[in-house]
Amino acid sequence: MRVISGSARGLKLNAPKGLSTRPTTDRIKESLFNIIAFDLYESRFLDLFSGSGGIGIEALSRGAARAVFADDAISSIDIINSNLEKARLSDKALVLHKKAEAAISELKNRGESFDIIFMDPPYNKGFVNSTLYSILDSGILSPDGFIIAEQSIEDDIPHIEGLEVFRIKDYKITKMTFLRYAER
């Protein structure tokens, strides 16, 4: 696993040991960042269920102004902090050792908002919808922002009142579902 482009290009990232995390492959990551390239520069980026922090670090490397990482596993938090140091991006990051809903609540209380929210919860556990509801209720998504939910290809596409799906990108066993505020 490595940083594909930007200021930290080529840097090899560490990942937590074991099967508790499922890093996004370089091929999928490259495709994703090609899709969001024009929205990324100077954006505020939230990486939920961060794992190794590879997605948020890629965002910072490619020009995001700031990234917040949230994960509830201490092993992931240690790896994220280590990877941020190696990439020399710690000054643009905030790392929260919290479950997604608790992190969203804290960020709401801090008055934070994000242009891009990426979430990669464990597959087939029902976290996508509950996390989307938390994001919607908190108001941390900026008015023109969007959410990217990485899901198993077998998972249902989320249908959340107040959000609309505007793009789905399928890969072999993974899909990226893009959502934004619904037109009112």
C-alpha distance (Angstrom), angle and dihedral (degrees) to the residues before:
residue distance angle dihedral
M1 . . .
R2 3.78 . .
V3 3.79 144.7 .
I4 3.79 105.3 -93.5
S5 3.80 103.6 -161.0
G6 3.78 145.9 0.5
S7 3.79 132.9 38.5
A8 3.83 94.0 -20.7
R9 3.80 95.5 40.0
G10 3.80 114.5 160.0
L11 3.80 95.3 12.8
K12 3.80 111.6 144.0
L13 3.78 111.5 -130.7
N14 3.78 126.3 -149.5
A15 3.80 120.7 -127.8
P16 3.80 129.8 -158.0
K17 3.79 112.1 -93.0
G18 3.78 120.9 -109.9
L19 3.77 133.1 28.7
S20 3.80 98.5 -64.1
T21 3.82 92.1 99.6
R22 3.78 130.8 45.9
P23 3.83 109.3 -159.0
T24 3.78 115.8 -147.3
T25 3.80 107.9 -107.7
D26 3.80 119.5 -110.6
R27 3.82 90.4 -116.3
I28 3.81 93.1 54.5
K29 3.81 91.9 41.3
E30 3.80 91.6 52.4
S31 3.80 91.4 48.7
L32 3.81 91.6 47.9
F33 3.80 93.6 50.5
N34 3.80 91.5 47.6
I35 3.81 87.7 56.1
I36 3.83 94.8 49.7
A37 3.82 98.2 34.2
F38 3.81 96.1 113.0
D39 3.82 93.2 49.1
L40 3.79 97.1 46.3
Y41 3.81 106.7 72.7
E42 3.83 111.4 101.3
S43 3.81 90.5 -7.2
R44 3.79 127.2 144.8
F45 3.82 106.1 -120.8
L46 3.81 129.3 -163.8
D47 3.82 119.4 -162.8
L48 3.82 110.3 -165.6
F49 3.82 121.2 -169.5
S50 3.81 83.7 17.4
G51 3.81 101.3 -178.8
S52 3.82 103.0 176.9
G53 3.81 93.4 -2.3
G54 3.81 90.9 -118.5
I55 3.81 95.9 139.1
G56 3.80 95.9 47.8
I57 3.82 91.6 43.6
E58 3.81 89.7 51.3
A59 3.83 88.2 51.3
L60 3.82 91.7 51.6
S61 3.80 91.9 44.8
R62 3.81 89.2 53.8
G63 3.80 95.1 50.5
A64 3.80 110.9 -80.3
A65 3.80 108.7 152.2
R66 3.80 95.1 -138.2
A67 3.78 139.9 -2.2
V68 3.77 132.7 -161.5
F69 3.80 119.1 -157.5
A70 3.81 123.6 -160.4
D71 3.78 128.9 -174.9
D72 3.78 133.5 147.1
A73 3.83 97.3 -143.3
I74 3.81 115.0 90.0
S75 3.82 89.7 -150.5
S76 3.82 88.5 59.7
I77 3.81 92.5 47.1
D78 3.81 90.9 52.9
I79 3.83 91.4 48.8
I80 3.83 92.8 46.7
N81 3.81 91.4 51.7
S82 3.81 90.8 46.9
N83 3.82 92.4 48.4
L84 3.81 91.7 47.9
E85 3.81 90.2 52.4
K86 3.82 92.3 48.4
A87 3.82 89.5 49.7
R88 3.84 91.0 45.8
L89 3.81 90.0 -127.5
S90 3.82 101.5 115.6
D91 3.81 92.1 109.4
K92 3.82 90.4 63.7
A93 3.80 95.9 46.7
L94 3.77 142.9 78.9
V95 3.81 118.0 -163.7
L96 3.80 119.3 -158.9
H97 3.81 123.1 -165.8
K98 3.80 94.4 -150.7
K99 3.77 142.9 108.6
A100 3.81 112.1 -95.7
E101 3.82 96.3 -102.4
A102 3.82 92.4 48.2
A103 3.81 90.9 48.4
I104 3.81 91.0 49.4
S105 3.81 90.2 50.4
E106 3.82 91.9 49.7
L107 3.79 91.8 47.9
K108 3.82 90.2 50.1
N109 3.82 89.9 51.5
R110 3.81 89.6 51.0
G111 3.83 90.2 53.0
E112 3.81 92.8 -117.3
S113 3.79 124.7 158.0
F114 3.78 130.7 -174.7
D115 3.78 135.5 -148.8
I116 3.80 93.5 -157.6
I117 3.79 126.3 25.9
F118 3.79 116.6 -171.2
M119 3.78 120.4 -169.5
D120 3.78 128.3 -176.4
P121 3.80 106.4 174.9
P122 3.79 123.3 174.4
Y123 3.80 108.5 -74.1
N124 3.80 121.9 -103.6
K125 3.81 95.3 9.1
G126 3.82 99.4 108.1
F127 3.81 95.0 -114.6
V128 3.81 96.6 125.3
N129 3.81 98.1 71.9
S130 3.80 96.3 39.3
T131 3.81 90.8 49.7
L132 3.81 92.1 47.4
Y133 3.82 90.0 51.8
S134 3.82 89.7 50.7
I135 3.80 91.5 50.4
L136 3.80 92.0 47.7
D137 3.83 93.8 46.9
S138 3.81 93.2 46.5
G139 3.80 97.4 52.7
I140 3.83 92.2 -138.9
L141 3.82 91.8 132.6
S142 3.80 109.3 91.5
P143 3.83 115.1 -123.4
D144 3.82 93.5 -102.8
G145 3.80 94.7 33.0
F146 3.76 129.9 110.9
I147 3.79 141.3 -151.9
I148 3.79 126.9 -132.8
A149 3.79 115.9 -157.8
E150 3.79 116.4 -166.7
Q151 3.80 107.7 -150.8
S152 3.76 142.9 166.2
I153 3.79 110.9 -89.6
E154 3.83 85.7 -119.4
D155 3.83 95.2 57.0
D156 3.78 119.4 102.9
I157 3.77 117.6 -106.4
P158 3.81 107.3 -104.5
H159 3.81 117.6 -107.0
I160 3.79 107.4 -165.2
E161 3.79 120.0 165.7
G162 3.80 106.6 -120.8
L163 3.81 94.1 30.9
E164 3.79 129.8 77.4
V165 3.78 130.1 -159.6
F166 3.80 108.9 -126.3
R167 3.79 101.3 170.6
I168 3.79 140.3 15.0
K169 3.79 122.2 -168.1
D170 3.81 115.0 -166.4
Y171 3.78 125.4 -155.0
K172 3.83 127.4 174.5
I173 3.81 99.4 -76.0
T174 3.80 99.6 -5.5
K175 3.78 137.3 63.8
M176 3.77 132.0 -168.0
T177 3.80 113.7 -143.1
F178 3.82 115.5 -162.1
L179 3.81 117.9 -155.5
R180 3.79 135.6 178.4
Y181 3.79 137.1 171.4
A182 3.79 110.8 -62.1
E183 3.79 118.4 -113.4
R184 3.78 110.0 -99.6
